[in-house]
Amino acid sequence: MCPFACRNTWRSGNQNASREEGPMRTLRRFNSRFGIAALLVATAVTLVAPTPARAVDLDQQVVFTIEPQKLVLALIDFSRQANLQVMSDGLDVKDRRAPGVHGRYAVGKALDLLLAGSGLSYKAAGPNTIAVVAGASRTAAVDPPVEAQVRTAQGGPTEKIEVTGSHILRSEAEAVQNIQVISSQDIKSSGQETVVDYLRTISSTFGNSINESFTNSFAPGSAMVGLRGLTQKDTLVLVNGRRITNYGLFQNLSDSFVDLNSIPLTAVERIEILRSGGSAIYGSDAIAGVINIILKQNTTDKTVEGGGRLTTDGGAATRDVGVVFGYGNLMADDYNVVFSASGYKRDRLLFSQRDNTKNQDYRSLPDGILDWNLANQYLNAPGRKPFPSCGTNGLPGQVLAGSHGLGCYYNDATQLTLLPGAERANLSGNGNLRLNADWNAFADVFYSNEKTTSTFIPFIFRSGNWVFDPATGGIHPIPNVLPGTNPAALNGQPTPIDFAFQSVGPRNYEVVSNTYRVSGGLRGTWQAWDWEGAYGHSENSVTQDQHNGINAQVLQAVIQNGSYSFLNPLSTPGVSRALAITFGNSAVAKLDTLDLRGSGGLFDLPAGTAIVAAGLEFRRESVDDEPNDALAHGLVSRTGVTRVDAGRDIYAGYVELDLPVLKSLEVDLAGREEHYENTGSKFTPQATLRWQPVREFSLRIVGAKGFRAPSLAESSNSVSVANQAIFDPVLMVPENVGYITGGNPKVQPETSDNLDIGLVFSPLNNVNLSVDYFSIWLHSVIAPNATAQQIVNNPSGYPPGSLLRGADGSVIYAKALFTNQFDIRTDGLDISGDVTFPLPDASKLKFLLEASYVPTFLINQGPGVGWTEFAGTNGWNYGSPIAGGGPVPRWKGRATARWENAEWTGQVVGRYVDRYLNYGSVPASGLGLTQQSVSAFNAIDLYGQYRGLKNWKFSISVVNLFNNKPPYDSTALLFFSGNGVGGGTIPPYDPVTYDDLGRMVDLHVSYSF
């Protein structure tokens, strides 16, 4: 017999009064007037209807559905659901509140959560009886459970939050997955100002975590993160547990991803990272893991904050402001609305603003060069020859000796961007409305506007110049030869030249991106089952404009008629203006989602209740990426054209079953079937096990299949036109030919085998340590099936239409298709731990460690090459046919020491990135570099906060205290540079892994109403 009325499943709040029977209804009304007396009466009721005597088993697993409410009422719910008597020892708790607890918990753990921060504890007081007593809760008040585990007092049925990696409610401590939870305060105390900048510092992101400092990105203006060194397309990003549209442009011309710049830190409550495969739960893209960004909701906080950051070396200063306003208490008012808005601005950072790049003279470093840009030179003069006007007529230039003779060069550091300027405005809002005792409506709106600006060197007219030819779909060459009639030609003879159009000006880029999402739905309970259904629409539109490109038609005309003065360019300003052309792309990506899910108890097992979760999903995704008229009509010199116009429907169904087999053993089984229009279906199973023989130790094992459906660029009739240099074995001449990368409707999904094994140790209440082994074997990786040279060498070995020659026999284009080709294998360890020391003055000292070790990162590059090891090298970026790789340091991590009391917080963080082998020194690279390795990097960050004034918080942080520079990487410098004197546009370090911001000082203040 239950100690309280157990006939009905009931909820807190006045709306439920009609559903309560007998003593429970009386208790609710009685408590509203007499507070703690309700608990005493409840105890008396249990004496009238006693249960069979038994010892209190604090490890017994029970499914709890306890709402955020007054503590006395929460304890009544706990008593009924745990089938235990709860005594109060006469304590007055009428003004205390408790968070809600939903999901399967050990009895003791549920009480810990209910009493956290209350100043109360509990003890066994006899058979079937627990007494609530004075004293600190067994769950340390200084470290309350994360929101993913427990509903807040604002919560109620609208905040049944699933821990990322499962559709079944559970605590993080009981999760069978490798999950990292990051609060918004964690991000702010790091000194990082954006979501992506913080995520790039965590140990599991390396190699493919890119912000705008990677200025050669195919998707400029965006920021993206890849877990485990895999590409961004292998990491799924969610917002509030649901998908959001991808960026309109494709990284590497094929990779779809969510732009993290669209997520403002002001709106973020926390980030949950599933550091293992999640396809059985979430479907495609979750091969390396899942990043779930949870926005603020269900709060009445009203906060205004603002601040700024300066770099001590100058440039890249930032300013930001944000507001968060919450209204309504869902429990008391039946509604809650939260609104946030933020603005962010960052100044541009140029090469000329950093000591290690401003002179672009790296000759004192291993393999270093003078990386100045070419201004002008004649090519058929003996030994080559600069123009006689070099450095005169108002344009920079200096005669220098390169590996091919003299040339005219200039330092272009003022024209190259290390970090673009940025302006962002964001709005978000969400609301929850209680419709009745069991039904709630919810909705959220999200909008982001981003503008990114950068500058680049002027267009250089040199050998290999070309323009897109819309008639053939290939390219048309524009010889860099002045006719003998041109005044700049040597001796009245046709003269090949290299020439920078400085008079036209540097090329300036502007990218404007707008992202929004609207979603809404209903959630509630039925027959003790939780259910939820929602619809959402999200959209991203990107406009990319490049100014001061060169009009190919005008260029060819002025070469012939001599109207542009190559010897004195500033003397013909009208022609310079006519040469300039603005071009770019416009892209729109859309996503519609519809889902219905539910979970509840299925049957009882000796150790607890088996819980099942199941759901159905429908998605419609599309993208339309089109060049503007200037590009489409073949007017822009040496600029490729990309077209993607495609869409598809996706259907999915999933089920997850959680089985508490023993008190110490939990098994979770999951499976998902997902069907992609035109690509087919894929089933992904997952089996997990959690064994906890004692409180201090647990083992978790996850074995799963994963998959990634081809992106719309990979699987549709998309086209990307660029150029490649070849040697034609038919005509026996070198040529610059069109290289088309086309989508392939026959391409199949990539698949993966995932294994994760984790050990969690908690020998003391204040000590936690976990070690997780991960292994990912990625199969059938999608990449272009050939280079232009490979197709020209063996055209019969490729599909019909892969090679097109003109009437004169010259190659117009070679066409590659995306196909399934390669395998990738990686494994490693995640190590994390924390220890907390309460201090006598009511403060605490906490130490945290987070590190990842990657001993293996293998890529199978096919017959004749086989497996190549890239762990501990930067070889993937430069030596693999799979685009998108970056350095894979074997170790990456950070250690934190944090002290805090009621008014102050102080924190020191040490960050470390391991050294790695320099690929350019490997004979296979063909570069013949002498630098054997790229040095390790470390930095110290400081943070302090004062909150001793009511409602105010003042924060200061210093990032990279000792102003350490990114380590020199000669392969990064030289891989894209010209021979001899440089002409490269890449900084002398890896821009995927590092930036050159240096020491940063950040000040912020916030006021809460």
KAHU-V387166 format. One record per backbone hydrogen bond with DSSP energy under -1.0 kcal/mol. NH is the residue of the N-H (numbers start at 1). CO is the residue of the C=O. Records with the same first field share a line. If there is no record, write none. Layout:
# KAHU-V387166
NH=CO / CO
This chain:
# KAHU-V387166
16=13
17=14
19=16
20=17
24=21
26=22
27=23
28=24
29=25
30=26
31=27
32=28
33=30
34=30
35=31
37=34
38=35
40=36
41=37
42=38
43=39
44=40
45=41
46=42
47=43
48=44
49=45
60=57
62=105
64=103
66=101
69=98
71=96
74=70
75=71
76=72
77=73
78=74
79=75
80=76
81=77
82=78
84=79
85=128
87=130
91=88
96=93
98=69
101=66
103=64
104=169
105=62
107=60
108=58
110=106
111=107
112=108
113=109
114=110
115=111
118=115
121=133
123=131
125=129
128=54
129=126
130=85
131=123
132=87
133=121
135=119
143=140
149=146
150=146
151=100
155=152
159=156
161=159
166=163
175=172
179=177
180=273
182=271
184=269
187=183
188=184
189=185
191=188
198=194
199=195
200=196
201=198
205=202
208=206
210=224
214=211
215=213
217=214
222=219
224=210
228=204
230=227
234=231
235=232
236=289
238=291
239=242
240=293
242=239
247=257
251=255
253=250
254=251
255=251
260=223
262=259
263=260
268=265
269=294
270=294
271=182
272=292
273=180
274=290
275=178
278=286
282=278
283=279
285=707
286=283
288=234
290=274
291=236
292=272
293=238
294=270
296=267
303=324
304=1007
305=322
306=1005
307=320
308=1003
309=318
310=1001
312=999
314=311
318=309
319=345
320=307
321=343
322=305
323=341
324=303
325=339
326=301
327=337
333=329
336=432
337=327
338=430
339=325
340=428
341=323
342=426
343=321
344=424
345=319
346=422
347=317
349=419
351=416
352=413
353=350
354=351
357=354
358=354
362=369
365=362
368=365
371=360
372=370
373=410
375=408
376=408
377=498
378=385
379=496
384=381
385=378
390=387
392=389
395=392
398=409
400=407
402=405
405=402
407=400
408=376
409=398
410=373
415=412
418=349
419=349
421=453
422=346
423=451
424=344
425=449
426=342
427=447
428=340
429=445
430=338
431=443
432=336
433=441
434=334
435=439
436=439
440=523
441=433
442=521
443=431
444=519
445=429
446=517
447=427
448=515
449=425
450=513
451=423
452=511
453=421
454=509
456=507
461=499
465=462
467=476
469=474
473=469
476=467
478=465
481=479
482=495
486=483
489=486
493=490
495=482
497=480
498=377
499=461
500=375
501=459
502=500
505=501
507=456
509=454
510=545
511=452
512=543
513=450
514=541
515=448
516=539
517=446
518=537
519=444
520=535
521=442
522=533
523=440
524=531
525=438
526=529
529=526
530=599
531=524
532=597
533=522
534=595
535=520
536=593
537=518
538=591
539=516
540=589
541=514
542=587
543=512
544=585
545=510
546=583
547=508
549=581
551=579
552=635
555=551
556=552
557=553
558=554
559=555
560=556
561=557
562=558
571=568
572=569
576=572
577=573
578=574
579=575
580=576
581=549
583=546
585=544
586=626
587=542
588=624
589=540
590=622
591=538
592=620
593=536
594=618
595=534
596=616
597=532
598=614
599=530
600=612
602=610
605=608
608=605
610=603
611=658
612=600
613=656
614=598
615=654
616=596
617=652
618=594
619=650
620=592
621=648
622=590
623=646
624=588
625=644
626=586
628=584
632=628
633=629
634=631
635=630
637=550
638=466
641=721
643=719
644=625
646=623
648=621
650=619
651=675
652=617
653=673
654=615
655=671
656=613
657=669
658=611
659=667
661=659
662=665
666=690
667=659
668=688
669=657
670=686
671=655
672=684
673=653
674=682
675=651
676=680
677=649
679=676
680=676
682=674
684=672
686=670
687=703
688=668
689=701
690=666
691=699
692=664
697=694
698=760
699=691
700=758
701=689
702=756
703=687
704=754
705=685
706=752
708=750
715=711
716=712
719=643
720=741
721=641
722=739
724=737
726=735
728=733
732=728
735=726
737=724
738=812
739=722
740=814
741=720
742=816
743=718
744=714
747=744
750=708
751=779
752=706
753=777
754=704
755=775
756=702
757=773
758=700
759=771
760=698
761=769
762=696
767=764
768=834
769=761
770=832
771=759
772=830
773=757
774=828
775=755
776=826
777=753
778=824
779=751
781=822
783=819
785=817
791=787
792=788
793=789
794=790
797=794
798=795
802=799
804=813
806=810
809=806
812=804
813=804
814=738
815=802
816=740
818=742
819=783
821=781
822=781
824=778
825=858
826=776
827=856
828=774
829=853
830=772
831=851
832=770
833=849
834=768
835=847
836=766
837=845
839=843
842=839
844=900
845=837
846=898
847=835
848=896
849=833
850=894
851=831
852=892
853=829
854=890
856=827
858=825
859=868
860=823
861=866
865=862
866=862
868=859
870=857
872=888
873=870
874=917
879=875
888=873
892=852
893=912
894=850
895=910
896=848
897=908
898=846
899=906
900=844
901=904
905=945
906=899
907=943
908=897
909=941
910=895
911=939
912=893
913=937
914=891
916=934
917=872
918=932
921=918
922=919
925=922
926=923
929=920
934=916
937=913
939=911
941=909
942=958
943=907
944=956
945=905
946=954
947=903
952=949
953=1006
954=946
955=1004
956=944
957=1002
958=942
959=1000
961=940
963=960
969=988
973=969
974=970
975=971
982=370
994=990
1000=959
1001=310
1002=957
1003=308
1004=955
1005=306
1006=953
1007=304
1008=951
1009=302
